[in-house]
Amino acid sequence: MSSKIKWIVPLLLIAMLTACGGGGGAEEEEGVFRVAVIMPSAINDLAFSQSMYDALIATQEEMGGPESMELVYSESMFVVDDAAAAIRDYASQGYDLVIAHGSQYGSSLREIAPDFPETSFAHGTTVDTFVDEGIENVFAYDAASDQGGYVNGVIAGLLTESNVIGVIGPIETGDAKLYVDGFVAGVASVNPEAVVNVNYIGSFSDVALATEAANTHIAAGADVLTGSAQMVVGAIGVAEANGVYWLGTQSSQTSLAPSIVVANQVYDWTVVLDQIIELNRAGTYGGTAYRITLENEGLVIDFNPDLDLPADVQAAANDTIQGIIDGSITVDIGE
């Protein structure tokens, strides 16, 4: 049996988002829904972990606050063995949903989930639910980050004056690679003369390496930078010091450098969480993979309101967003 991949359609989950909502029995409906999340970095990393934490806080508020949804978290769990211990501990405590926010935790879920068949587990970014292995209580979630990457690339290609653009990537995998590939394609679509220099530093968290990479890009003439993962705070600092534009992804990074951050692709995981919680309360504990996109509003392009984007660049960005949504623009990243 293959796992199902859903390109999520936002739902009005009114019944679910109350203390008495959901599809389960009366006892389940009246109880507090308990969620635990394990994250590889800090909840305020302005990147991957914060995107999930912010979504969980928003979901908790929609459901009526802590009285309706309990939320606990373990952050900076970059050691997989430590994360596995936390996953098992939360499941043993009876949490309804345990989210292992990182594809690196997949092997741990494969071992732990069968021991807790009435607990829902979720992990991303990946589409692997392990249904083919007979495991039926794991959800997966992914981001079509190439879409927002393409939009950011269009912006970068139109903003650059030097025709040199720099990218600081972490490891060439997952949503980070999708983002970078989409960004490069977006630049090429509007400015084929621009040179996009891509540097994968081999780490999601090494701020010093990201800082060094950003300095190298600027020394090579880059006047627009972008990057993915929590290490980009170092690169953003360099961009700000040199008056170089920055385009972000995963979470909004505008607050870190409002004078140079142009726009951010923001992951809104609430459209995933809503459906996972609804299925859990109806007695389905896993087996579905979700993908957030511009169309289902799981991906949102957040423009910096304090930065005056030229009208033609803003119009091109808006047209690109709409084109990806309606299918008139295809993000071609060579796959």
Secondary structure, DSSP 8 states (H G I E B T S, - for coil): ---EEEE------TTTTSTT-SSS-HHHHHS-EEEEEE-SS-TTSSSHHHHHHHHHHHHHHHHTSTTTEEEEEE----SHHHHHHHHHHHHHTT-SEEEE-SGGGHHHHHHHGGG-TTSEEEEES-----GGGT--SEEEEEE-HHHHHHHHHHHHHHH-SSSEEEEEESSSSHHHHHHHHHHHHHHHHH-TT-EEEEEE-S-SS-HHHHHHHHHHHHHTT-SEEEE-STTHHHHHHHHHHHT-EEEEEES--GGG-TTTEEEEEEE-THHHHHHHHHHHHTT--S-EEEEE-TTTTSEEEEE-TTS---HHHHHHHHHHHHHHHHTSS------
